Amino acid sequence: MPTPDDLASRRTDLADERTSLANERTALANERTALATERTRLASERTLLAYARTALALIAGGVTLPKLLPGSPGIAALGVVLFSLGLVVAVLGVVRFAALVRRRRRGP
C-alpha cells in the first residue's frame, strides 16, 4: 500500500506533467501563429508582385501598340488608355499592399 509521501510525490509529478503539456501546447500554438503570419506576409508580397506584373504589361502595351501600328488616332488613344490603366493598377497595388502591412502590424 502506498504511503502518504508516495501519493504526494505522485500528485506533484502529475501536476508537473500537466504543466509541461500545457507549455508544449502553448509553444505549438505560438509556432503555428508565427507560421500563419509568415504565410500571410508572403501572400501579400505575391499579390503585390502580381499587381506590378499586370501594371508593367499594361504600360508596355500602351507604349508598344502605337509604335507597332502608327498613324491611327484610335490606336494612339488606346495606347494612352493602356498606359494610364497600368499606372492606376500600380498605384492600387502599392496602396493595397501598404494597407495589408498596416493591418498586419496592428494585429487582430
Secondary structure by P-SEA (a helix, b strand, c coil): cccaaaaaaaaaaaaaaaaaaaaaaaaaaaaaaaaaaaaaaaaaaaaaaaaaaaaaaaaaaaacccccccccaaaaaaaaaaaaaaaaaaaaaaaaaaaaaaaaaacc
